[in-house]
Amino acid sequence: MKIKERRQIIVDLVNDWGNLSVGFLAKKFKVSEMTIYRDLNELEGNNLLIKTTGGAIKISESLVHTESSFSKRLKDHNKEKKAIAKKAVEYIKKEYESLGIKAAKADGNYFQKVPLEIKKTPSGSLTINEKEHRIGEGFLTFASSKGSFDKVIYAGYGVEEGDYSDFSDIDVKGKIVLIKGGEPKNEDGTFTLSGSTESSKWGNPEESIALKDELLQGKGAIGMLYYDMNNYQRFNRYFQYMKNNDSGQMSIKSEDKDTTFVIYLNAGVAKELLPDIDTNHVPAVIKASLTVATTTENGEIASENVAAVLLGSEKPEEYVVISSHLDHIGVTTDGQINNGADDDGSGTVALLEIAEAFKKAADEGRGPKRSIVFLHVTGEEKGLLGSQYYTDVDPIIDLEKTVVNLNIDMIGRIDPKREGDRNYIYLIGSDKLSTELHELSEEVNKEFMNIELDYTYNDENDPNRFYYRSDHYNFAKNNIPIIFYFNGTHDDYHKPGDTPDKINYDLLENRSRLIFHTAWEIANRDTRVVVDKAIK
Ligand SMILES: [Zn+2]
């Protein structure tokens, strides 16, 4: 029998029977199970059936809370992702529409726009006494700057602390100011501020630029020309790295604020303004014509969170937020797709399944007392940006009204380094802010699921610091108790091999049920979960 023929028969059989095991098919065709797995992979790739952990099911199967339901969702979700990012949010939106769960935003839009930008290095020039320098050749800056000046104020080290000030005889308001790195010294070589050989924060290159910049801003200066012979090479390496790295650094788009600009000068350019700058520490007015013009075209990216809400029957003004991230890391440099089935396709489909279960209960008149927000956030992989936008810039639901955040990020796989029962999940953060939440979570698990709850990564001293590395952290930093559900990492983590066929659908289902039961208890108990270990 030809391969093609065998595969057609498999499809027909699966469609007739609903589901079939690999063992059965191997026996029937007298081939190895390996061969059948290959067949199923191929057929699944052509959307003819869905491969499960032990066999295959037909593609139309869509029972609620069964393996097929998870699997199909994950597959659809992943297929959509392969086109463009917009399809992921459209897919999620459509799911909520068909479930009949409303948008969380008052205007009825499921999308919360999250404006992101990619920082790019600027281009432009600095002209001193008619001599032009291109950026990267003698000077550097990381932002836009603009201005023409007929003098530059030299402020020595640009330090002010206690009795010491480089600003007592000069006025920098509305001016461009030249300062140098380091801090003042006495004639005997000790530092002026400490009176000893110990340098202060003003001499620490990591801290001093920000300190000096802040001081100048406070004094109303327009810009800072910064000369630091010892660190210019370091700034230059960073500048070149930024320039060569197309993708740059992504962040939430900030409004253009009126801050001082900072321009880093190398020794040659600094000495065009003040030839003895290395030995001269005395603040003075330097007559020089100086024009600076650098512009940066930060790339803008329109991105969206998707948020839906099911209003509570008794305490609708208190909300439980369940979240998962909808983004992943894109394609590899050689063009392979990083599928992200576990990270965080698993969390995405779990959240949809949980939403469906809550809606079903509500439709039967047994809905949750408190409201539930289903929040799919963007930009997690770029630095928790979608959740940061939600908590810091535009909380759709007041943070004071947010009772708990349960965050789901990777719950479909097994950590190969972990020993013990495969029916486990790592729990992180449950006891950090609320003893009640932790106890509730334990009790619910004992009563309904009996999954092994592994707290390995909950240890404050764990070097992975997972508590700080997914979206729940933006809620936790606002004293909203959280639980982070996580299966740990694996060999396919952030690689193209993170595919739906490697998901353990039985575990994904168990873990989703645990999160559902936990959310249910939080939403329905008489009193709001108490925060007894608030930070700050
Ligand atoms: Zn993730």
Boltz pocket constraint, residues with backbone or C-beta under 6 A from the ligand:
constraints:
  - pocket:
      binder: B
      contacts: [[A, 325], [A, 343], [A, 344], [A, 380], [A, 409], [A, 410]]
      max_distance: 6.0
